[in-house]
Amino acid sequence: MEFAELIKTPRVDNVVLHRPFYAAVEGTLCLTGHHLILSSRQDNTEELWLLHSNIDAIDKRFVGSLGTIIIKCKDFRIIQLDIPGMEECLNIASSIEALSTLDSITLMYPFFYRPMFEVIEDGWHSFLPEQEFELYSSATNEWRLSYVNKEFAVCPSYPPIVIVPKTIDDEALRKVATFRHGGRFPVLSYYHKKNGMVIMRSGQPLTGTNGRRCKEDEKLINATLKPGKRGYIVDTRSLNVAQQARAKGGGFEQEAHYPQWRRIHKSIERYHVLQDSLIKLVEACNDQTHNMDRWLGKLEASNWLSHVTEILTAACLAAQCIDREGASVLIHGTEGTDSTLQVTSLAQIILEPRSRTIRGFEALIEREWLQAGHPFQQRCAQSAYCSSKQKWEAPVFLLFLDCVWQILRQFPCSFEFNEHFLIMLFEHAYASQFGTFLGNNESERCKLKLPQKTMSLWSWVNRPNELSQFTNPLFEANNLVIWPSVAPQSLQLWEGIFLRWNRSSKYLDEAYEEMVNIIEYNKELQAKVNILRRQLAELETEDGPHESP
């Protein structure tokens, strides 16, 4: 298929662009295979370059011969284009609708993008499982790399290489895979070097109504326990939902077969419940007519912060089991690809200082989301505006990033990255020139040959010029466990995501730059003070005490 077949009118002059907090701009609108571009000849006016894949929905309206297209984006932006001529307007709208809903992944922009920057690091090879395993192997010899899934035959949503207990052979893993949803047998997610406890993740056990069991599964998860120790199974479904799953062939671990494990249910919502919550929240944020009571009522009715609380509570529980109870944890829901990954990831951010650095967080995204099989292609297919909802669309990754932001806000000096870094990850998960978030799992990415045909997001992010904008100037390495508060008064709406298009981002950027300048000035001042103190200390040893500045 040629993109030209979908572009009925490639160029229109005298188009007026309207955006909140910006003056209207008149210019030439151009459509390419992947971008909507509006260019103005006015001085000091930025061009608009919008990826078609970032368009969530469009509305059309006409007044006489003037047509208006309202474009609603997956990053929650809303922009308006006034186009002279009804035919031109209809053609542009039709083309945008076709180009923003391409079925084939290989027609998406990452397969056509050629970087204009020097590639210093191949991001596709920055966080390989072997490299991550080396970090653990220095602290323990109880785990091994398994290549049982190298052809993706055992579990289609797992990577080719996983970390499992050394005492469990590959044949046992194959048997366990038939007992777990989607073949997702328990694998290592995190090793706590402080006490040797671990977090494992998996899919639900397929016990069914007959109470089916698998001795290899019991042996596998018991292999993670120290002598005389108990473990915890954190099920991210309510007990009622877990019991209903048994009637469909799923279920949960029977206490009689797992006597050393205590099961805890921490309900986290999924799928359409989360999608509806996002839609209500964005709708409330875009409505400027609310009084205070109505705004707060709509915010509460969206239940978004309730979902944030649920996820953070479950993550804190898992972290508490590891660090304070000295017990290993197995985490799963139904498939093990959504709420499970939210909890395992956030628990590591709480427990592991490395996960709070830029490269450590990138490794976490690779290990616990991309390699672990979170279906980004399905979950991020649409955002808050699209009317044709599919059951598999849900803002699971956005909720995770929101939870990270809540922790960052409570511990502003413990993270090497800033809020801009999290916003950037949100944007690229939904629409990007990079191939990192394409596909639903490693198997699909391998078939698409993404490492050979597309550029990795990390290749761009980890360039020194780019890293500077994502680095937190307040960062001071903190090797302690951090315990976020989940009290209602401790959690806030993430304005940087949900309200950034409803206020002037220019002023926010200026305020942020001013804050950075003040911090840098204070650092320089403190350095000068330290030099003076050292000089005075030297004088004191020679001549006796002096007054300190």
CORPE-V748473 format. One line per field, one symbol per residue. phi: phi as a letter, one per 20 degrees, with the letter a starting at -180 (. if undefined). psi: psi as a letter, one per 30 degrees, with the letter a starting at -180 (. if undefined). burial: b if it has 24 or more other C-alpha atoms within 12 Angstrom, else e. Layout:
# CORPE-V748473
phi: ???
psi: ???
burial: ???
This chain:
# CORPE-V748473
phi: .efffedfcfbcelededcgmcffcdadecddfccdccddeffldffedcfgfeeeacccbccmeedcddddefemfcccdedfoffffffffffffffecffeffefggfdfcfedfeeceffdfcfgffffgfeffdbdecbeddfdfdmefbfdeffccdcgffdefffffffffddgmmeffcfdbdefgcmfcddcaeffefmfemgcbfffffffffeefgmedccdeeedfgffffffffdnepbffffecfecdececfcfclfffffffgffffffeeeefefffffffffffmffffgfgffffffffffgfeeemcfcddbdefndcfgfgffffffffedgffeeffffffffffecfffnffgfefdfcdedfeeedfeeaeffffgfffffffgfecfdedfedfgfffffgfffeabedegefndaffffffflgfedceegffefefgfeggfdeefefcgceefddfedfgfedcffffdecfedbffffffffffffffffffffffffffffffffffffffednfcfef
psi: kkffffjejfkklhkkkkkkgkkkkkakkkkaffkkkjkkgkkgkklkjkkeffkelkkklkjbfkkkkjkklfggkklkkjkkkeeeeeeeeeeeeeffhkekefflefffkjkglkjekjffgfikeeeeeeeeffflggllkkgfgfggeejfgllfklklkffkleeeeeeeeffkkggilklkekkjfeggllkllallkieaffhkljeeeeeeffffklkglllkjjkglleeeeeefefgfbalkkeffifgkkkkkjkkllbfeeeeeeeeeeeeffjgfkleeeeeeeeeffgefeeeeeeeeeeeeeeeeeeefhklkkklcdegfdeeeeeeeeeeeeejeefgleeeeeeeeeefeeffgkieeeegelbffkfiklffkkheeeeeeeeeeeeeefifffkflaeeeeeeeeeffeklflgegllfleeeeeefheffflkkefeeegkeeeeefgkjffkkkjglkkjkkgkeffklkjefefgffgljfeeeeeeeeeeeeeeeeeeeeeeeeeeeeeeeeeeefeglklkk.
burial: eeeeebbbbbbbbbbbbbbeeeeebbbbbbbbbbbbbbbbeeeeeeebebbbbbbbbbbbeeeeeebbbbbbbbbbbbbbbbbbeeebbbbbbbbbbbbbbbeebebbbbbebeeeeeeeeebbebbbbeebbeebeeeeebbbbbbbbeebebbbbbbbbbbbbbebbbebbbbbbbbbbbbbbbbbbbbbeeebbbbbbbbbbbbbeeeebbebbbbbbbbbbeeeebbbbbbbbbeebbbebbeeebbbbbeeebebbbbbbbbbbbbebbbbbbbbbbbbbbeeeeeeeeeeebbeebbbbbbbbbbbbbbbbbbbbbbeebbbbbbbbbbbbbbbbbbbbbbbbbbbbbbbbbbbbbbbbbbbbbbbbbbbbbbbbbbbbbeebeebbbbbbbbbbbbbbbbbbebbbbbbbbbbbbbbbbbbbbbbbbbbbbbbbbbbbbebebbebbbbbbbbbbeeeebebbbbbbeeeeeebbbbbbeeeebbbbbbbbbbbbeeeeeeeeeeeeeeeeeeeeeeeeeeeeeeeeeeeeeeeeeeeeeee
